């Protein structure tokens, strides 16, 4: 998986366990993501070991399907709701690792304008199904979603907020950035075993990207997507597809 160098500058010094002894820094490394062999994603593409078949659907098909959980957009509201898990001291976001805030991980913002080390972290919530915190990190020209295991502090990375399958066996993350290409344009697919998560793969796309994603069932998803189109305003049009996962 490609990591922005600015991410490394910001985050490595800031993952801190606060125990009764001296503070210790814990570095987390993302597993590399292999490129998929298929070139075209018009009707079929791989995400790791999974094959996705693409079928065109209507806007009504997409709109009539129930949508996923939408996190609150205001961090202060999420922190009030999750006060037993996380809190903020000014520019520092602190996550509880054992239920009593005796062992914590901290993320420190650097919002000074004009610096290459700019980083700002936003708490997005705790997902009990997978025992993961979700933190959004914004950098100079990129962003990352951090998935942090509450029991082990193991950290994974995703291109979007996790969307859980109905059976809780997978979750998918999506992002579209067709024009600028500063961040991934495509999908991250994770498998859930117990409450442990394992990256199945990342698929970056060239001609289209997911704007909204809904699970229809455990093996199919509906996607509102942005598609490159030279005849449309802004070079992008919107359409809708079903993805069948095999």
C-alpha atoms as a printed R data frame, in Angstrom:
    type eleno elety resid chain resno       x       y       z
1   ATOM     1    CA   UNK     A     1   0.000   0.000   0.000
2   ATOM     2    CA   UNK     A     2   1.316   3.413  -0.883
3   ATOM     3    CA   UNK     A     3   1.842   5.681   2.120
4   ATOM     4    CA   UNK     A     4   2.399   9.389   1.808
5   ATOM     5    CA   UNK     A     5   5.776  10.345   3.325
6   ATOM     6    CA   UNK     A     6   4.018  13.129   5.230
7   ATOM     7    CA   UNK     A     7   1.968  10.470   6.987
8   ATOM     8    CA   UNK     A     8   5.145   8.891   8.295
9   ATOM     9    CA   UNK     A     9   6.449  12.245   9.495
10  ATOM    10    CA   UNK     A    10   3.231  12.947  11.359
11  ATOM    11    CA   UNK     A    11   2.101   9.645  12.779
12  ATOM    12    CA   UNK     A    12   5.164   7.646  13.829
13  ATOM    13    CA   UNK     A    13   6.128  10.039  16.648
14  ATOM    14    CA   UNK     A    14   2.502  10.250  17.785
15  ATOM    15    CA   UNK     A    15   1.455   6.655  18.432
16  ATOM    16    CA   UNK     A    16   2.244   6.704  22.139
17  ATOM    17    CA   UNK     A    17   1.360   4.275  24.932
18  ATOM    18    CA   UNK     A    18   0.901   6.147  28.207
19  ATOM    19    CA   UNK     A    19   1.646   3.739  31.063
20  ATOM    20    CA   UNK     A    20   2.885   4.223  34.577
21  ATOM    21    CA   UNK     A    21   6.479   4.227  33.308
22  ATOM    22    CA   UNK     A    22   8.178   6.383  30.656
23  ATOM    23    CA   UNK     A    23   6.300   7.008  27.419
24  ATOM    24    CA   UNK     A    24   7.148   4.589  24.606
25  ATOM    25    CA   UNK     A    25   6.614   5.042  20.897
26  ATOM    26    CA   UNK     A    26   5.085   2.176  18.919
27  ATOM    27    CA   UNK     A    27   5.596   2.086  15.152
28  ATOM    28    CA   UNK     A    28   3.018   0.361  12.959
29  ATOM    29    CA   UNK     A    29   3.734  -0.779   9.389
30  ATOM    30    CA   UNK     A    30   1.103  -1.500   6.757
31  ATOM    31    CA   UNK     A    31   1.364  -4.764   4.834
32  ATOM    32    CA   UNK     A    32   2.187  -4.149   1.168
33  ATOM    33    CA   UNK     A    33  -0.717  -4.389  -1.264
34  ATOM    34    CA   UNK     A    34  -0.026  -6.284  -4.474
35  ATOM    35    CA   UNK     A    35  -1.145  -4.891  -7.827
36  ATOM    36    CA   UNK     A    36  -3.919  -6.881  -9.496
37  ATOM    37    CA   UNK     A    37  -3.288  -8.544 -12.845
38  ATOM    38    CA   UNK     A    38  -6.449  -7.410 -14.614
39  ATOM    39    CA   UNK     A    39  -6.151  -4.155 -16.558
40  ATOM    40    CA   UNK     A    40  -9.817  -3.442 -17.325
41  ATOM    41    CA   UNK     A    41 -12.448  -3.044 -14.626
42  ATOM    42    CA   UNK     A    42 -15.378  -2.435 -16.980
43  ATOM    43    CA   UNK     A    43 -17.077  -5.780 -16.335
44  ATOM    44    CA   UNK     A    44 -14.741  -7.836 -14.133
45  ATOM    45    CA   UNK     A    45 -11.913  -7.043 -11.713
46  ATOM    46    CA   UNK     A    46  -9.997  -8.563  -8.821
47  ATOM    47    CA   UNK     A    47  -9.561  -7.299  -5.288
48  ATOM    48    CA   UNK     A    48  -6.906  -9.598  -3.902
49  ATOM    49    CA   UNK     A    49  -8.289 -13.140  -4.173
50  ATOM    50    CA   UNK     A    50 -11.874 -11.998  -4.779
51  ATOM    51    CA   UNK     A    51 -13.408 -11.502  -8.242
52  ATOM    52    CA   UNK     A    52 -16.045  -8.805  -8.755
53  ATOM    53    CA   UNK     A    53 -18.447  -8.952 -11.705
54  ATOM    54    CA   UNK     A    54 -19.933  -5.607 -12.753
55  ATOM    55    CA   UNK     A    55 -23.571  -5.202 -13.826
56  ATOM    56    CA   UNK     A    56 -25.268  -1.932 -14.773
57  ATOM    57    CA   UNK     A    57 -28.283  -0.928 -12.649
58  ATOM    58    CA   UNK     A    58 -30.582   2.102 -12.452
59  ATOM    59    CA   UNK     A    59 -30.517   4.991  -9.996
60  ATOM    60    CA   UNK     A    60 -33.818   3.709  -8.611
61  ATOM    61    CA   UNK     A    61 -32.245   0.312  -7.903
62  ATOM    62    CA   UNK     A    62 -29.531   2.032  -5.913
63  ATOM    63    CA   UNK     A    63 -31.800   4.505  -4.115
64  ATOM    64    CA   UNK     A    64 -34.292   1.833  -3.048
65  ATOM    65    CA   UNK     A    65 -31.664  -0.272  -1.269
66  ATOM    66    CA   UNK     A    66 -31.020   0.548   2.414
67  ATOM    67    CA   UNK     A    67 -27.820   2.472   3.026
68  ATOM    68    CA   UNK     A    68 -24.967   1.762   5.452
69  ATOM    69    CA   UNK     A    69 -24.385   3.378   8.825
70  ATOM    70    CA   UNK     A    70 -23.306   6.996   8.412
71  ATOM    71    CA   UNK     A    71 -20.938   8.310  11.099
72  ATOM    72    CA   UNK     A    72 -21.689  11.666  12.672
73  ATOM    73    CA   UNK     A    73 -19.770  14.373  10.850
74  ATOM    74    CA   UNK     A    74 -18.970  16.308  14.056
75  ATOM    75    CA   UNK     A    75 -16.144  14.880  16.134
76  ATOM    76    CA   UNK     A    76 -17.381  16.517  19.334
77  ATOM    77    CA   UNK     A    77 -20.663  14.608  19.086
78  ATOM    78    CA   UNK     A    78 -18.864  11.284  18.502
79  ATOM    79    CA   UNK     A    79 -16.537  11.942  21.452
80  ATOM    80    CA   UNK     A    80 -19.508  12.651  23.729
81  ATOM    81    CA   UNK     A    81 -21.128   9.394  22.633
82  ATOM    82    CA   UNK     A    82 -17.851   7.428  22.948
83  ATOM    83    CA   UNK     A    83 -16.468   9.103  26.065
84  ATOM    84    CA   UNK     A    84 -15.482   5.720  27.556
85  ATOM    85    CA   UNK     A    85 -13.295   5.090  24.506
86  ATOM    86    CA   UNK     A    86 -11.759   8.424  23.495
87  ATOM    87    CA   UNK     A    87 -11.298  12.062  24.405
88  ATOM    88    CA   UNK     A    88  -9.409  15.103  23.231
89  ATOM    89    CA   UNK     A    89  -7.019  17.436  25.064
90  ATOM    90    CA   UNK     A    90  -6.696  20.401  22.724
91  ATOM    91    CA   UNK     A    91  -4.736  19.230  19.690
92  ATOM    92    CA   UNK     A    92  -4.230  15.704  21.045
93  ATOM    93    CA   UNK     A    93  -6.699  12.876  20.410
94  ATOM    94    CA   UNK     A    94  -6.397  10.081  22.994
95  ATOM    95    CA   UNK     A    95  -7.750   6.540  22.574
96  ATOM    96    CA   UNK     A    96  -8.351   4.135  25.455
97  ATOM    97    CA   UNK     A    97  -6.684   0.741  25.082
98  ATOM    98    CA   UNK     A    98  -7.859  -1.103  28.199
99  ATOM    99    CA   UNK     A    99 -11.096   0.420  29.503
100 ATOM   100    CA   UNK     A   100  -9.571   2.686  32.155
101 ATOM   101    CA   UNK     A   101  -7.320   5.020  30.126
102 ATOM   102    CA   UNK     A   102  -4.258   3.569  31.847
103 ATOM   103    CA   UNK     A   103  -2.838   2.608  28.458
104 ATOM   104    CA   UNK     A   104  -3.522   4.921  25.540
105 ATOM   105    CA   UNK     A   105  -2.605   5.876  21.994
106 ATOM   106    CA   UNK     A   106  -2.331   9.564  21.147
107 ATOM   107    CA   UNK     A   107  -2.548  11.477  17.864
108 ATOM   108    CA   UNK     A   108  -1.285  15.060  17.863
109 ATOM   109    CA   UNK     A   109  -2.411  17.608  15.261
110 ATOM   110    CA   UNK     A   110   0.017  19.941  13.540
111 ATOM   111    CA   UNK     A   111  -2.154  22.579  11.879
112 ATOM   112    CA   UNK     A   112   0.473  25.279  11.437
113 ATOM   113    CA   UNK     A   113  -0.077  26.781   8.005
114 ATOM   114    CA   UNK     A   114   2.629  26.538   5.373
115 ATOM   115    CA   UNK     A   115   4.396  23.519   6.864
116 ATOM   116    CA   UNK     A   116   4.983  20.226   5.060
117 ATOM   117    CA   UNK     A   117   4.358  18.438   8.351
118 ATOM   118    CA   UNK     A   118   0.695  19.487   8.463
119 ATOM   119    CA   UNK     A   119  -1.540  16.766   9.877
120 ATOM   120    CA   UNK     A   120  -4.966  16.775  11.496
121 ATOM   121    CA   UNK     A   121  -6.662  13.768  13.067
122 ATOM   122    CA   UNK     A   122 -10.390  13.292  13.559
123 ATOM   123    CA   UNK     A   123 -12.010  10.596  15.667
124 ATOM   124    CA   UNK     A   124 -14.659   8.756  13.614
125 ATOM   125    CA   UNK     A   125 -15.831   6.237  16.174
126 ATOM   126    CA   UNK     A   126 -15.410   2.743  17.598
127 ATOM   127    CA   UNK     A   127 -16.706  -0.301  15.676
128 ATOM   128    CA   UNK     A   128 -17.440  -3.077  18.227
129 ATOM   129    CA   UNK     A   129 -18.044  -5.706  15.498
130 ATOM   130    CA   UNK     A   130 -14.338  -5.612  14.653
131 ATOM   131    CA   UNK     A   131 -12.986  -4.031  17.874
132 ATOM   132    CA   UNK     A   132 -11.460  -1.190  15.868
133 ATOM   133    CA   UNK     A   133 -11.159   2.543  16.337
134 ATOM   134    CA   UNK     A   134 -11.493   4.607  13.181
135 ATOM   135    CA   UNK     A   135  -9.413   7.790  12.917
136 ATOM   136    CA   UNK     A   136  -9.298  10.037   9.867
137 ATOM   137    CA   UNK     A   137  -5.941  11.659   9.146
138 ATOM   138    CA   UNK     A   138  -5.688  14.661   6.813
139 ATOM   139    CA   UNK     A   139  -2.314  15.699   5.397
140 ATOM   140    CA   UNK     A   140  -1.118  18.334   2.929
141 ATOM   141    CA   UNK     A   141  -2.424  16.651  -0.238
142 ATOM   142    CA   UNK     A   142  -3.727  13.310   0.976
143 ATOM   143    CA   UNK     A   143  -5.615  11.487   3.704
144 ATOM   144    CA   UNK     A   144  -5.826   8.058   5.364
145 ATOM   145    CA   UNK     A   145  -8.303   6.182   7.508
146 ATOM   146    CA   UNK     A   146  -6.574   4.409  10.415
147 ATOM   147    CA   UNK     A   147  -8.120   1.222  11.818
148 ATOM   148    CA   UNK     A   148  -6.685   0.599  15.280
149 ATOM   149    CA   UNK     A   149  -7.302  -2.632  17.172
150 ATOM   150    CA   UNK     A   150  -8.453  -1.743  20.682
151 ATOM   151    CA   UNK     A   151  -6.847  -4.820  22.233
152 ATOM   152    CA   UNK     A   152  -3.480  -4.860  20.464
153 ATOM   153    CA   UNK     A   153  -3.061  -1.371  18.934
154 ATOM   154    CA   UNK     A   154  -2.279  -3.043  15.593
155 ATOM   155    CA   UNK     A   155  -2.947  -0.433  12.919
156 ATOM   156    CA   UNK     A   156  -4.334  -0.969   9.417
157 ATOM   157    CA   UNK     A   157  -4.988   1.591   6.720
158 ATOM   158    CA   UNK     A   158  -7.983   2.154   4.452
159 ATOM   159    CA   UNK     A   159  -9.058   4.520   1.702
160 ATOM   160    CA   UNK     A   160 -12.515   5.110   3.220
161 ATOM   161    CA   UNK     A   161 -14.801   4.469   6.181
162 ATOM   162    CA   UNK     A   162 -15.454   0.725   6.689
163 ATOM   163    CA   UNK     A   163 -18.810  -0.530   5.361
164 ATOM   164    CA   UNK     A   164 -19.658  -3.850   7.011
165 ATOM   165    CA   UNK     A   165 -21.297  -6.720   5.111
166 ATOM   166    CA   UNK     A   166 -24.606  -7.976   6.565
167 ATOM   167    CA   UNK     A   167 -22.999 -11.191   7.846
168 ATOM   168    CA   UNK     A   168 -20.034  -9.270   9.351
169 ATOM   169    CA   UNK     A   169 -17.536 -11.440   7.429
170 ATOM   170    CA   UNK     A   170 -16.140  -8.625   5.263
171 ATOM   171    CA   UNK     A   171 -16.025  -4.886   5.125
172 ATOM   172    CA   UNK     A   172 -15.213  -2.690   2.174
173 ATOM   173    CA   UNK     A   173 -13.852   0.835   1.934
174 ATOM   174    CA   UNK     A   174 -14.050   3.004  -1.159
175 ATOM   175    CA   UNK     A   175 -12.824   6.337  -2.461
176 ATOM   176    CA   UNK     A   176 -12.935   8.227  -5.737
177 ATOM   177    CA   UNK     A   177 -10.213  10.598  -6.919
178 ATOM   178    CA   UNK     A   178 -10.281  10.314 -10.703
179 ATOM   179    CA   UNK     A   179  -8.748  13.662 -11.590
180 ATOM   180    CA   UNK     A   180  -6.139  14.686  -9.010
181 ATOM   181    CA   UNK     A   181  -4.995  11.157  -8.042
182 ATOM   182    CA   UNK     A   182  -3.578  12.375  -4.734
183 ATOM   183    CA   UNK     A   183  -5.291   9.491  -2.889
184 ATOM   184    CA   UNK     A   184  -6.376   5.978  -3.940
185 ATOM   185    CA   UNK     A   185  -9.223   5.688  -6.428
186 ATOM   186    CA   UNK     A   186 -10.830   2.316  -5.796
187 ATOM   187    CA   UNK     A   187 -11.511  -0.207  -3.031
188 ATOM   188    CA   UNK     A   188  -9.959  -1.807   0.031
189 ATOM   189    CA   UNK     A   189 -11.538  -5.151   0.984
190 ATOM   190    CA   UNK     A   190 -11.010  -6.691   4.427
191 ATOM   191    CA   UNK     A   191 -11.988 -10.098   5.788
192 ATOM   192    CA   UNK     A   192 -13.163 -10.421   9.403
193 ATOM   193    CA   UNK     A   193 -12.251 -13.558  11.373
194 ATOM   194    CA   UNK     A   194 -13.570 -13.349  14.908
195 ATOM   195    CA   UNK     A   195 -12.824  -9.711  15.605
196 ATOM   196    CA   UNK     A   196  -9.528  -9.733  13.736
197 ATOM   197    CA   UNK     A   197  -9.283  -8.050  10.361
198 ATOM   198    CA   UNK     A   198  -7.165  -9.175   7.401
199 ATOM   199    CA   UNK     A   199  -6.603  -7.206   4.215
200 ATOM   200    CA   UNK     A   200  -7.838  -9.146   1.184
201 ATOM   201    CA   UNK     A   201  -6.512  -6.504  -1.191
202 ATOM   202    CA   UNK     A   202  -6.627  -3.014  -2.624
203 ATOM   203    CA   UNK     A   203  -7.830  -2.368  -6.162
204 ATOM   204    CA   UNK     A   204  -7.063   0.999  -7.730
205 ATOM   205    CA   UNK     A   205  -9.155   1.827 -10.803
206 ATOM   206    CA   UNK     A   206  -8.432   4.017 -13.827
207 ATOM   207    CA   UNK     A   207 -11.767   4.803 -15.490
208 ATOM   208    CA   UNK     A   208 -14.199   4.989 -12.572
209 ATOM   209    CA   UNK     A   209 -14.322   5.255  -8.812
210 ATOM   210    CA   UNK     A   210 -16.880   4.506  -6.046
211 ATOM   211    CA   UNK     A   211 -18.746   7.502  -4.638
212 ATOM   212    CA   UNK     A   212 -21.230   5.564  -2.443
213 ATOM   213    CA   UNK     A   213 -21.388   1.853  -1.568
214 ATOM   214    CA   UNK     A   214 -24.190  -0.323  -0.198
215 ATOM   215    CA   UNK     A   215 -24.102  -4.047   0.581
216 ATOM   216    CA   UNK     A   216 -27.147  -5.748  -0.928
217 ATOM   217    CA   UNK     A   217 -26.217  -9.077   0.711
218 ATOM   218    CA   UNK     A   218 -23.000 -10.853   1.712
219 ATOM   219    CA   UNK     A   219 -21.887 -11.374  -1.892
220 ATOM   220    CA   UNK     A   220 -23.197  -8.341  -3.769
221 ATOM   221    CA   UNK     A   221 -22.873  -4.572  -3.491
222 ATOM   222    CA   UNK     A   222 -24.466  -1.566  -5.137
223 ATOM   223    CA   UNK     A   223 -22.221   1.321  -6.107
224 ATOM   224    CA   UNK     A   224 -22.852   4.891  -7.156
225 ATOM   225    CA   UNK     A   225 -19.762   5.667  -9.170
226 ATOM   226    CA   UNK     A   226 -17.963   8.500 -10.886
227 ATOM   227    CA   UNK     A   227 -16.974   7.648 -14.465
228 ATOM   228    CA   UNK     A   228 -14.517   9.491 -16.709
229 ATOM   229    CA   UNK     A   229 -16.496  10.986 -19.619
230 ATOM   230    CA   UNK     A   230 -15.065  13.663 -21.910
231 ATOM   231    CA   UNK     A   231 -18.569  14.715 -23.005
232 ATOM   232    CA   UNK     A   232 -19.763  15.538 -19.481
233 ATOM   233    CA   UNK     A   233 -19.214  18.753 -17.477
234 ATOM   234    CA   UNK     A   234 -16.132  18.348 -15.321
235 ATOM   235    CA   UNK     A   235 -15.138  15.264 -17.369
236 ATOM   236    CA   UNK     A   236 -17.116  13.008 -15.005
237 ATOM   237    CA   UNK     A   237 -20.578  11.442 -15.113
238 ATOM   238    CA   UNK     A   238 -22.466   9.435 -12.486
239 ATOM   239    CA   UNK     A   239 -23.947   5.982 -12.982
240 ATOM   240    CA   UNK     A   240 -24.818   2.900 -10.886
241 ATOM   241    CA   UNK     A   241 -23.595  -0.691 -10.871
242 ATOM   242    CA   UNK     A   242 -24.017  -3.932  -8.962
243 ATOM   243    CA   UNK     A   243 -20.831  -5.779  -7.971
244 ATOM   244    CA   UNK     A   244 -21.118  -9.549  -7.514
245 ATOM   245    CA   UNK     A   245 -18.303 -10.858  -5.304
246 ATOM   246    CA   UNK     A   246 -17.001 -14.377  -5.854
